[in-house]
Amino acid sequence: MDIIRTETACVLSSASVVGSQEKLGPLGECFDLCDTKDDTFGKDSFEKSEGEMQRLALKCAMDKLSFGDSDVDQIFAGDLINQCISSGYGLADFDIPFMGIYGACSTFAEGILLSSVFSSFAEKVCAAVTSSHNCTAERQFRFPLEYGAQRTPTSQWTVTGAGALIISPDAEKSMGIRVAECLPGKVFDAGITDVNNMGAAMAPAAADTIIRYFEESGRDPESFDYIVTGDLGFEGSSILLELMNEKGIDISSRHTDCGMEIYDRKAQDMHAGGSGCGCSAVVVASYFLPRMKKGEINDMLFVGTGAMMNSMSLQQGLSIPAIGHLVRFEKVR
């Protein structure tokens, strides 16, 4: 069985940092910190700005617990930029062991998975931190910012944001939430080559992971209050529902996507919705988990999805492989 039981992994705190567009969206009041001016967070490059978001997100999550560096045993962090420099530079000032990870937009789910496993079996306090910045991602993966290229209807807007979770076996300090189960994803290549349609590339990987989870756990969609993906956006989410229905599984009444939640589609015109490592990170950390803490949500699946390409693979004409990592959050009664 591939499902990993992590019942002792408790969520102690969560925090988020976002840019100006995210603050203007429907979840704007949920986020902890925001740069409403120019999304630079006081830095002289957007890459440095993204690192600063990670630093602020982790510090905020630690401050909520009155934690110092000595109270955290391990950081798992990643981002979209080459060699994860936002994570490395942004978290360098913390005197905490660090492991850089990369799962594209699935990185937050991957970080939670690794933190939960490490916490459960090594009895350590772990932090999962992830970020993306619209300006850093655009010029690495698509076009120079100055180019002003027209975006296609299926394209998604990379979220400027960073999220952090602190996970520990210490149930007394928790938010009343635990990571009960994890299911690592498998690389799934559906043959998609359109860089402007990440949702189509990632939806089959999300479907594969969710189907495997239901088959192995014996559960069904009605077992959960929410089945949250991130970040398929509107295009990918519709494909996911079709793929699930083909297998005789209807998740439409339980499903939502972080990329659909973060922006007002009509007022902000983000086309197919939000994407990027920071999208699911800030939505899960500051919207879904606080609702779970309040008792509004009792059981939730979170499936982080990622398109595992880079600019070179696209130039070589390769298709876009994807992955979906699953984490099950449960309210502790």
N, C-alpha and C positions, 0 to 999 in steps of 0.2 A: 504494500500500500504506500502511495506517495504522500499522503496527507501527513503532516507533522503536527503532533499534539504539543501545544505550548501553553497549557492552562495556567502555569505560574507566571507568565509574562504579563505584568500589569502596567497599564498606562498611567504614569504619574502626572505628566503635564504635557501640554501641547502649546505651540505658539506659531504665529505667522507674521510675515512682513510683506507688504505689497506696494505696487506702484500706483500711479494716479488713476489709470483706467480701471484697475481692479477695485479701487476705492469707490468709483462712480457706479459700479455694478450693483446688482440686487443684494449681494452679500457684503457690501461695503462696511457696514457697521460691525461685522463679525471679526474683522482682522485686528491684530494687536497694534501693529505699527505701519505707517505709510509715509511715503514721500509724495506729497501732493503737488510739488513744484515742478521738478524736471526728471525724476526717476534716477538721479545720480547718487543719491544718498551721501552727498558731500564729497564725492570722489571725482577724479579727473579723467576717468575712462569708464566705459560701461562694464568692462570686465572686472575692474576694481569695485564697481558699484554692486555687481552680483555677489562678489565675495563678502562685501559689507552686509548685504542682506542675510547671508548665511550666519555671519557673526552675530548679528542682531537677533535673528530667530532663535539660535541656540541660547544666547544670553537671556533672552526673555523667558524661554522655557525653564531655564535653570533658576532665574530670579523668582519665578512663581513658587519654587520649592525652597528658596533661600539656600540653594546649592552653590558650592564653590567647585573649582576644578577637581579637587580631591574626592568629591562625591560621585563623580562619573568615571566609570572604568574604561569605556570604549566608545568611540564615535564611528559610525558608518555614514559616509556622506558622498554625494555625487552631484553632477550637473551635466549640462549638454556640451560644454566647451571642451576643446581638445585637451586631453590629459587631465580633465577635471580640475582646471586651475582655479576656478571659483571656490571650490571646496578647500583645496590645498592652501591657497593664500588667505581665504576668509577665515579659516579656523586655525591658522598657524599660532595665534597668540594663546590658545587654550593649551594648558599643560595636561593634555589627555591623549592617550593612544588613539591613533587615527587609521582608519582603513578607507581608501577611496574605492568607490563602486560606480559602475555604469550600467544602466539598463534603459537608456533613453527616457521616455516619459514614464516608464515603469519603475524608475529609480527609487521613488518614495516607498512603493510597496516592497521593493527589494530590500531597502534599508530597514523597514519595519520587520520584515521576515527574518533577516539576519540578526537584528537586535533581539527579537523575541526568542530565537533559537539559542543565541549566545547567553541571553539572560536566564532562560529556563534551565539550561544544562550546565552553565558555568556559574550561575548565581551572581551575575554581574549587573551593574547599572549601565545601561547603554543608551546612546542618543542616535536617532536617525534624523539626518538633515539633508535637505534637497533644495535646489533652486533652479530658476531659469530667468532670463532677462530678454525681453523682446528684441532689444537692439543688438545684443551679443549673438543671439541665435539667428537673426535675420542675416547678418553679414557673414556668418560662418556657413550657413546651410543654403541660403537663397541668393540675395542680391545685396550689393552695397546699399547702405541706408539712403544715400543721396540719389540713388537711381530712380526711386519712386515707381517701381514696377506695379502694374495692375494685378491685383490678386484674383484668382479664380473663385467661383462660388463654393467649391469644395475645400478651399484652403482654410486653415485654422490660424488663430492669432496666438503667438507664443506669449504666455502669461509672464509678467514681471512680478516675481514673488519667490519667497522662501518659506519653508515650513520645517518645524522641528518637533519631534516627539521624544520623551524620555521614558524608558521602559525598564522595569525592575521587578524582582520577585517580591518586593515589599508591598504587600496588599494594603497595609494600614495607611500608606501615603498615597494610594492610587486615587484616580478620578472615579473609581467604581467601575472601571472598564478593564477587561483583559483581552489579550490576543489569544483566543482559544485554539485556533488551528491556522496552519499555513499550507499552501500548496504551490511549490515552485512551477513556473511555466516551462513549456518546451518551445524551442525555436520553430516557428511556423511560417513558411513562405508561400503566399498565395499567388505569387507571380505579378504583383502590382509594381509598376515602374513609375507611376506618377507621383512626384515629390509633393505635389499640391493636393494630394488626397491621402493623407496619412490615416484617416479613419478607415478607408477601404483596406489598407495594408494591415491594420491592427485588429480589426473586428474578427477575422477568423481565429487569431491567436486567443482573443478573449473568449470566444465561443468554445474553443478546444479546452481551455482551462476550466471553464464553468461546467461543461459537460462532464469532464473527468471528475470534478469535485462531486457532482450529484451522483454519478455512478459509484464512486468509492464510499461516499458518506451515507448513501441511502436517503438523503434529504431531497426536498423539492423546493421550488421557488416560494411556496406558501410558508415555509419554515422561517422566512426572514422578513424583516420590516423593509429592508432595502437591499438591492443588489446594485452596488455603485461601481461604475467603471471610470477609468481616467487614463487617457483622455481621447475618447472616440469622437466627440463632438456630435453634431446632428447627423452628419452623413454616415459616420461609422456606427452610430447607435442604431440607425434604421437597418443597416446591414446585419448587425448583431442580432436584432430581433428576428429578422428573416432566417438567418442561419439556425437560430435556436428553434424556431417553429418547424423548420425542416426535420429536426430531430424529435419533434413532438413535445417540445418544452416551451411553454409560454411564460416568459419573465416580464412581459410588458407592464403588468400591474405593480411590479416591485422595482423595476429598473429605472435608474437615472444615471447621468454622466456628469462628472465634474466640469467638463468642457462646455456643457449645456447650462450649468448652474451659475457660472461665475460672471457672465456678461448678460446684459439685456440685448437680445438679438436684434430687436428693431431699433432701439434708441442708440446703441453703440456700433451697430453694423460690423460685427466680427465674423461675418459670413457663416462658416460651419461651427463656430464656437472657439473655445480656448484649448490650448495645448501646452506642451512643455513640462519639464520636471516640476516646475513650481505650481502648476495648475492643480493637480490632485493633492499636492502637499498642503497648499493653503486652504483648499476646500474641505479636505478631511480634517485637518488640524483645528480649524476655526469655525466650521459649520456643523459637520456631522458628529464629531466627538463631543463637543459641548451639548448638543441635543441628546446624545446618549447619556451624558452625565446627568442631565435633568430628568431622565427617565422617559423621554419622548421616543427613543429608539432602544430596543432591547437586544436585537440580533441583526448583524449587518455583514454582508460580504463586500469586500473592497477588492477589485481586480485592477491593478495598475498595468496599463498596456504601453508598450514601447516599440518604435520602429527602429530597427538595429542597422541603420545605414549610416554612411558618412558622405561627405562631398565627393570624395574620390570614387567610391563605389557607384555613385550616381553618374559620374563622368564616364565610367567604364561600361555603363549600360546595364548594370546588374539590377535584378529585382530587389524588392525591399522585404527582408525577413522581419518578423515581429515576434513579440513575446508577451505573455500575460501572467503576472504573479498574483496569487490570491491570498488574502488575509481575512480571517473571520474575527470581527470584533464582537464581544458579548458583554452586556451589562451584567455586573455581578450583583445578584439580588441579596 
